[in-house]
Amino acid sequence: MYRYMKKILLLLFLSMVTANTLSLVPGDGNEWYVDYTSDTAIGGFQFFVDGATLNSASGGPAGFTVSTSSANGMVLGFSIAGFTVPSGSGTLVTLNLTGNPSGLSGVIISDANGNEIDFLCINGNFTCDGAPIDFHFNQSTLQSAYFFLEVTLNGMPISSEDWVGAFKGDTCVGSRQWDTSECNGGVCEIMVMGQDGFSVTEGYCYPGDIPTFKIYDVSENMYYTATPSEDAVWSNNGFNLIDNLVAGEEGSSDITSGCDLPDFNLYLSD
């Protein structure tokens, strides 16, 4: 009963995050459920299981053929007869795994006509690509670089585990983990995405827009609104060098918390 309640809570949570998601939910023994939410009927799917050995897959959608490869962890589902998985939410397939998976990768979901549907894979408080959920964005062919010489939270430099995200309104348009040891000269940058005419970048930056920023504190699972020392307008191929980005007591006091959301990382460690 407890595991069913966790599945219900997870599906409710994912419906608040984005329309189309995949997530791993533990079952009994070696069973793991691949749950989905989708605003479009699903005609086919493919993904890879990371961090665990894939033994088999069962309980696929009616009319679907589901095949697996234990060698690379691939799961492939399709229907020769043209059946689809109805839009909404539920369990896409049940996996039998050895070990605890770290997530899913290489996710490809298509509609009845074979067109790819944009899906977000969720693993606890992060996407399966490792970014905080609120910092998920799509790549664009139009970009502008924002460098910050210093990023602080409550008067202290942020941890190398923390993240900085750029936004246009409520839409994330770029993010990165702020590990200065991986950046040239210890100065990191965010590549802020522009709208390039493709649907996945709708609502992204146009020339003249001024992006806003947030900091994600991994240790506290908190999102903080951050204030740059100067506003820099977005332009394609732009280069913006900014002294500092500040959040917390010395900067913006507007704080949003991820603590009210269920911590589904706990479920992945059962």
Disulfide bonds with the S-S distance in Angstrom:
Cys121-Cys128 1.97
Cys183-Cys188 1.95
